[in-house]
């Protein structure tokens, strides 16, 4: 699971690369450490069909089952303390911290499109998530869990995660209550080297070619773009070890 990445290139450069005609927030410094629920740029298709760059918060809507399970766990703790509560209200205010990684687009049980993700797999909800490097915790060293940083090469050129986005009304934090956010996440898939050595379970779906960006952002149905949910074999390099951010400014 990838829960940390960096974007150290200028937004104007990213927008030009993705052929985004508009940037709704062009005043943003480099982002060496992007974590869940942080606001970060994504490329979306605008209402006029042209690409635009906008900010969104990392974490797609969680499933109803996940929120119900979390609320039930919280209710059990309150019940153990002898506290009175209204479960319906508890469930309503259960924080949805967001789902950062979208793996099971197809149900493992039925082989059909996952009902939770189905609503957002269409062209209007697909996006490109720019990055220059991303981190996975070293699973073989449980005590240190050092972050292993990956990029296309040492210069950290821009590439894109295959992302999904949607407007979302939710509770992110109980103290803030309900709020309207623009949420995003990105697809993951089986690991390939060199990621697999450090994190064998999954890696982000990475799109490196303009043809891939165009297909992902096209009107093509999910049956045509689903083939992009695959590993990127032998293309990544380890560019840093350790650290909570990738501070190096690429050339």
Helices and strands as residue ranges (DSSP letters): E 4-7, H 11-18, E 22-23, E 31-35, E 39-45, E 51-58, H 64-80, H 87-92, E 101-102, H 115-118, G 123-125, E 126-131, E 133-137, E 147-151, E 159-171, E 178-189, H 195-198, E 203-204, E 206-207, H 210-216, H 222-225, G 226-228, E 237-241
